[in-house]
Amino acid sequence: MSDRAPQPVERRLPTEESRQLVALVRDIVSKEIAPRAAEEEEAGVFPREVFTLLSESGLLGLPYGSDHGGGDQPYEVYLQVLEELAAARLTVGLGVSVHSLACHALAGYGTDEQRAAHLPAMLSGGLLGAYCLSEPASGSDAASLRTKAVRDGDDWVITGTKAWITHGGVADFCTVLARTGVEGARGITAFLVPGDAEGLNAALPEKKMGMKGSPTAQLHFDGVRVGDDRRIGEEGQGFAIALSALDSGRLGIAACAIGVAQAALDEAVRYATDRRQFGRPIADFQGLRFMLADMATQIEAGRALYLEAARLRDAGEPFSRQAAMAKLFCTDAAMRVATDAVQVLGGYGYTLDFPVERLMREAKVLQIVEGTNQIQRMVIARHLAGPETR
């Protein structure tokens, strides 16, 4: 393979501070993440030391306020950082996105006392979070979750099982959605649960086709007891809190998807300009040139879509529809681009010697997590035509 490096993506960043921030991320990526990504993913190694470094560098709390250890960065900048991390290793980029998702409830709905007590360690104290919404029998239909939290004096006792939990078994804290009242969305409450709480146990990690370095596991809550001071928001407010978090989380997945797609395109361009057939580089052939052009166009369109949604969020405007559109378009684009990159490399693309086969396997999960792309289409349609009639 050629040593020729692809040109870094030109970023539209609002301040000199944000430009320096992205430069720092690229330096960490080149020295600490990219060199070991392929080997560690194949071996299923979780890079906890990378997350510790990111925390020490102020990169785990970028979109949150500096008064509690965050980075005070707009979402527009935070998402571009995610893209850089995911392009190097999706386990890291998606892991940062999930951690930010796990912090959202407390940062947005906690009391001043709760934020002061917990956010500094969550945002810049080396901790890593998990977000516990899905269950074995309630994925897309999250409002039907069965995990229960029962009041016992000044405590709550949580019992049930959460499924498909990123960082399951390694997280230091979990944002947990549990049923405290009536059936449906109105009976759900959010809690902040320590990762080492008595009665909280992780199952063996799932065996996945991609992101093997990121542990995904069921979490079993066997009478886990937490104080009422760890209840986030009001009783019954949990589902609204969850939906708010998911809107932001979907933008994180969109940015990660564009990172994966950009990495696949970079590899395809590098290979096509080096590989010679019939006496000239295969990049000279029109059919392949058009394929590369289409790949690049999908990436630029997806990047523009997620950045516009982020700007709406930063301005305090509604962005739920745009977040669903960005998640849908960017993850579908990542799957197409990664598949085409394998095709550009031909037989080599199907081997472990080149990264595009890993990128193709990783792209697939992005169409599923944070709400499947079928759910995104439902969200978008509701914004256009109103709720479904029954």
C-alpha positions in Angstrom: 0.0 0.0 0.0 1.2 3.5 -0.7 2.4 5.8 2.0 0.6 8.7 0.4 -1.7 10.2 3.1 -5.1 11.6 2.1 -5.6 15.3 2.6 -7.3 16.2 5.9 -10.9 17.4 5.6 -11.2 21.2 5.5 -13.3 22.2 8.4 -15.5 25.2 8.8 -14.8 26.1 12.5 -16.1 29.2 14.2 -13.1 30.2 16.4 -9.4 29.8 16.7 -10.0 27.8 19.8 -12.1 25.3 17.9 -9.4 25.1 15.2 -6.8 24.3 17.8 -9.1 21.7 19.3 -9.5 19.8 16.0 -5.7 20.0 15.5 -5.3 18.4 19.0 -7.7 15.7 18.0 -5.9 14.9 14.8 -2.6 14.7 16.7 -4.1 12.2 19.2 -5.7 10.2 16.3 -2.4 10.0 14.4 -0.3 9.0 17.5 -2.6 7.1 19.8 -5.6 5.7 17.9 -5.0 5.0 14.2 -1.8 3.0 14.5 -3.4 0.4 16.7 -7.0 0.5 15.4 -7.0 -2.5 13.0 -5.0 -4.8 15.3 -7.0 -4.0 18.4 -10.3 -4.3 16.6 -9.4 -7.7 15.2 -8.4 -8.8 18.7 -11.5 -7.2 20.4 -9.4 -4.9 22.6 -11.4 -2.2 24.4 -9.1 1.0 24.4 -9.9 2.3 27.9 -6.6 4.1 28.0 -7.7 6.1 24.9 -10.9 7.3 26.7 -8.8 8.2 29.7 -6.5 10.3 27.5 -9.5 11.9 25.8 -10.9 12.8 29.2 -7.6 14.3 30.4 -7.5 16.3 27.1 -10.9 17.7 27.7 -12.6 15.9 24.9 -15.2 13.8 26.7 -17.4 16.8 27.7 -17.1 19.1 24.8 -20.8 20.1 24.3 -21.3 20.8 28.0 -20.6 23.8 30.2 -17.2 24.6 31.6 -18.7 25.3 35.0 -18.9 21.6 35.6 -15.8 20.5 33.6 -17.2 20.6 30.1 -15.7 22.2 27.0 -18.2 24.9 26.2 -18.1 23.9 22.6 -21.1 24.2 20.2 -22.5 21.0 18.8 -21.2 22.1 15.4 -17.7 21.7 16.6 -18.3 18.6 18.9 -19.7 16.7 15.9 -16.7 17.4 13.7 -14.5 16.1 16.5 -16.6 12.9 16.6 -16.1 12.6 12.8 -12.4 12.7 13.2 -12.4 10.1 15.9 -14.7 7.7 14.1 -12.7 8.0 10.9 -9.8 6.5 12.8 -11.7 4.0 14.9 -15.5 3.8 15.3 -15.1 2.1 18.7 -13.7 5.4 19.9 -15.9 7.9 18.0 -19.2 6.0 18.9 -17.9 5.5 22.4 -17.6 9.3 22.9 -21.0 9.8 21.4 -22.6 7.3 23.8 -20.8 8.9 26.7 -22.2 12.3 25.8 -25.6 10.7 25.5 -25.3 9.2 29.0 -24.4 12.7 30.4 -27.3 14.4 28.7 -30.1 13.7 31.2 -28.2 15.0 34.2 -26.8 18.0 32.4 -30.2 19.0 31.0 -32.6 17.9 33.7 -30.7 17.5 37.0 -30.8 19.9 39.9 -28.0 22.3 40.6 -27.0 20.0 43.5 -26.9 16.9 41.3 -24.9 18.6 38.6 -22.4 19.9 41.0 -22.0 16.5 42.7 -21.7 14.3 39.6 -21.0 16.2 36.3 -17.3 17.2 36.9 -16.3 13.5 37.3 -18.5 12.5 34.3 -17.2 15.2 32.0 -13.5 15.5 32.8 -12.8 13.1 35.7 -11.9 10.0 33.7 -15.3 8.3 34.0 -17.1 6.6 31.2 -20.9 6.3 30.8 -23.5 4.0 29.4 -27.1 4.7 28.3 -29.6 2.2 29.3 -32.9 2.4 27.4 -33.3 -0.6 25.2 -34.4 -4.0 26.6 -34.6 -7.5 25.1 -38.3 -7.1 24.3 -38.4 -3.3 23.7 -36.0 -1.8 21.2 -37.8 0.5 18.7 -40.8 0.5 21.0 -38.9 2.0 23.9 -42.0 3.2 25.7 -43.0 -0.4 26.5 -39.9 -1.0 28.6 -40.4 -3.4 31.6 -37.5 -2.6 33.9 -39.1 -1.3 37.2 -38.0 1.1 39.9 -40.1 0.8 43.1 -40.0 3.4 45.8 -38.7 2.1 49.2 -38.5 5.0 51.7 -35.9 7.4 50.4 -34.5 4.9 47.9 -35.6 3.3 44.6 -35.0 -0.4 43.9 -34.4 -1.2 40.2 -35.1 -4.6 38.8 -34.9 -5.7 35.1 -32.6 -6.2 32.2 -31.3 -3.7 29.7 -30.0 -4.9 26.3 -27.5 -3.7 23.6 -25.7 -1.5 26.1 -22.5 0.1 24.7 -19.8 0.0 27.4 -21.9 -2.7 29.2 -19.6 -4.1 31.9 -17.0 -1.3 31.7 -19.0 1.8 32.3 -18.5 3.8 35.5 -22.1 5.2 35.5 -25.3 4.4 33.7 -28.3 6.6 32.8 -31.2 4.2 33.3 -34.8 4.6 32.2 -37.1 2.5 34.4 -40.9 2.2 34.9 -42.1 3.9 38.1 -45.8 4.3 37.2 -48.5 3.6 34.6 -47.9 1.7 31.3 -46.6 3.7 28.4 -44.4 6.7 28.0 -45.9 8.6 31.0 -44.7 6.0 33.6 -41.0 6.2 32.9 -38.4 7.9 35.1 -34.6 8.5 34.7 -31.9 7.5 37.2 -28.2 7.9 37.5 -26.8 4.5 38.6 -23.1 3.9 39.6 -21.5 1.3 37.5 -20.4 -0.7 40.6 -23.8 -0.7 42.3 -24.6 -3.8 44.2 -26.9 -6.0 42.2 -25.8 -4.6 38.8 -24.2 -7.3 36.7 -23.1 -7.5 33.0 -23.7 -10.5 30.8 -21.0 -11.7 28.4 -20.4 -9.2 25.6 -22.3 -9.8 22.4 -20.3 -11.3 19.5 -20.7 -8.7 16.8 -19.7 -8.5 13.1 -18.0 -5.2 13.7 -16.9 -2.8 16.4 -15.4 -5.8 18.2 -13.4 -3.6 20.5 -16.5 -1.9 21.9 -18.2 -4.1 24.5 -22.0 -4.4 23.9 -23.8 -6.4 26.7 -26.9 -6.9 28.6 -27.0 -5.3 32.0 -29.0 -7.1 34.8 -30.5 -5.0 37.6 -31.2 -7.4 40.5 -32.6 -5.1 43.2 -30.2 -2.3 42.5 -30.8 0.4 45.2 -30.2 4.1 44.6 -31.2 7.1 46.6 -33.9 9.5 45.4 -31.1 12.0 45.0 -30.1 10.0 41.9 -33.5 10.4 40.3 -33.2 12.7 37.3 -36.1 15.0 36.6 -39.6 14.4 37.8 -41.3 11.1 38.2 -42.8 10.2 34.8 -40.6 12.6 32.9 -38.0 10.0 31.9 -39.4 9.2 28.4 -39.3 12.9 27.4 -35.8 13.1 28.7 -34.8 10.0 26.7 -36.3 11.5 23.5 -34.4 14.7 24.0 -31.2 12.8 24.4 -31.8 10.7 21.4 -32.3 13.7 19.1 -28.8 14.9 20.1 -27.4 11.3 20.0 -28.6 10.8 16.4 -26.5 13.7 15.3 -23.5 12.0 17.0 -24.2 8.8 15.0 -24.5 10.8 11.8 -21.1 12.4 12.4 -19.6 9.0 13.1 -21.1 7.7 9.9 -19.5 10.4 7.8 -16.2 9.7 9.6 -16.4 6.0 8.5 -17.4 7.0 5.0 -14.6 9.5 4.7 -12.1 6.9 5.8 -13.4 4.4 3.2 -13.2 7.1 0.5 -9.6 8.0 1.4 -8.6 4.3 1.2 -10.4 3.9 -2.2 -8.7 7.0 -3.6 -5.3 6.0 -2.4 -5.6 2.6 -3.8 -7.1 3.7 -7.2 -4.3 6.2 -7.8 -1.6 3.6 -7.0 -3.0 0.5 -8.5 -2.1 0.1 -12.2 -3.8 -2.1 -14.8 -3.5 -2.0 -18.5 -0.5 0.3 -18.2 -2.2 3.1 -16.2 -3.7 3.8 -12.7 -7.2 2.4 -12.4 -8.3 5.9 -11.3 -8.0 6.8 -15.0 -10.9 4.7 -15.9 -14.2 6.6 -16.2 -16.4 4.0 -14.5 -14.2 4.1 -11.4 -13.8 7.8 -11.5 -17.5 8.3 -11.5 -17.8 5.9 -8.5 -15.3 7.9 -6.5 -17.1 11.1 -7.4 -20.5 9.7 -6.2 -18.9 8.6 -3.0 -17.4 12.0 -2.3 -20.7 13.7 -3.1 -22.6 11.6 -0.7 -20.1 12.4 2.1 -20.3 16.1 1.5 -24.1 16.1 1.4 -24.2 14.1 4.7 -21.7 16.4 6.4 -23.7 19.5 5.3 -26.9 17.9 6.7 -25.6 17.0 10.1 -23.8 20.4 10.5 -27.0 22.3 9.6 -28.9 20.3 12.2 -26.2 21.1 14.7 -26.4 24.8 14.0 -30.2 24.6 14.6 -29.5 22.9 18.0 -26.9 25.5 18.9 -29.3 28.3 18.1 -32.0 26.8 20.4 -34.3 26.0 17.4 -36.2 22.7 17.0 -34.0 20.1 15.2 -35.7 16.8 15.8 -36.7 16.4 12.1 -33.3 17.4 10.9 -31.6 15.1 13.4 -33.6 12.1 12.0 -32.8 13.1 8.4 -29.1 13.4 9.2 -29.0 10.1 11.0 -30.9 8.4 8.1 -29.0 9.9 5.2 -25.5 9.8 6.8 -25.7 6.2 7.9 -27.2 5.0 4.6 -24.4 6.9 2.8 -21.8 5.3 5.0 -23.0 1.9 4.0 -23.0 2.7 0.3 -19.6 4.4 0.4 -18.0 1.6 2.4 -19.4 -1.1 0.1 -18.2 0.8 -3.0 -14.8 1.2 -1.4 -14.6 -2.6 -1.1 -15.5 -2.8 -4.8 -12.8 -0.3 -5.8 -10.2 -2.5 -4.1 -11.6 -5.6 -5.7 -10.2 -8.8 -4.1 -7.9 -6.9 -1.8 -10.9 -5.1 -0.4 -12.3 -8.4 0.8 -9.2 -9.2 2.9 -8.1 -8.2 6.4 -5.0 -6.6 4.9 -6.9 -3.5 3.9 -9.2 -1.5 6.3 -12.2 -1.2 4.0 -13.7 -4.6 4.9 -13.7 -3.5 8.5 -15.3 -0.1 7.6 -18.0 -1.9 5.7 -18.8 -4.1 8.7 -18.8 -1.1 11.0 -21.0 1.0 8.8 -23.9 -1.5 9.0 -24.4 -1.0 12.8 -24.9 2.7 12.3 -28.1 2.1 10.4 -29.4 0.3 13.5 -28.3 2.1 16.6 -30.0 5.2 18.1 -33.2 4.2 16.3 -33.2 2.1 13.1 -33.4 4.0 9.9 -37.0 2.7 9.5 -37.8 4.6 12.7 -36.1 7.7 11.4 -38.4 7.6 8.4 -41.3 7.4 10.7 -40.1 10.4 12.7 -39.6 12.4 9.6 -43.0 11.5 8.2 -44.7 12.5 11.5 -43.2 15.9 11.2 -44.5 16.2 7.6 -48.0 14.6 7.9 -48.7 14.3 11.6 -49.1 11.2 13.8 -50.4 8.0 12.2 -54.1 7.4 12.4 -55.3 4.3 14.1 
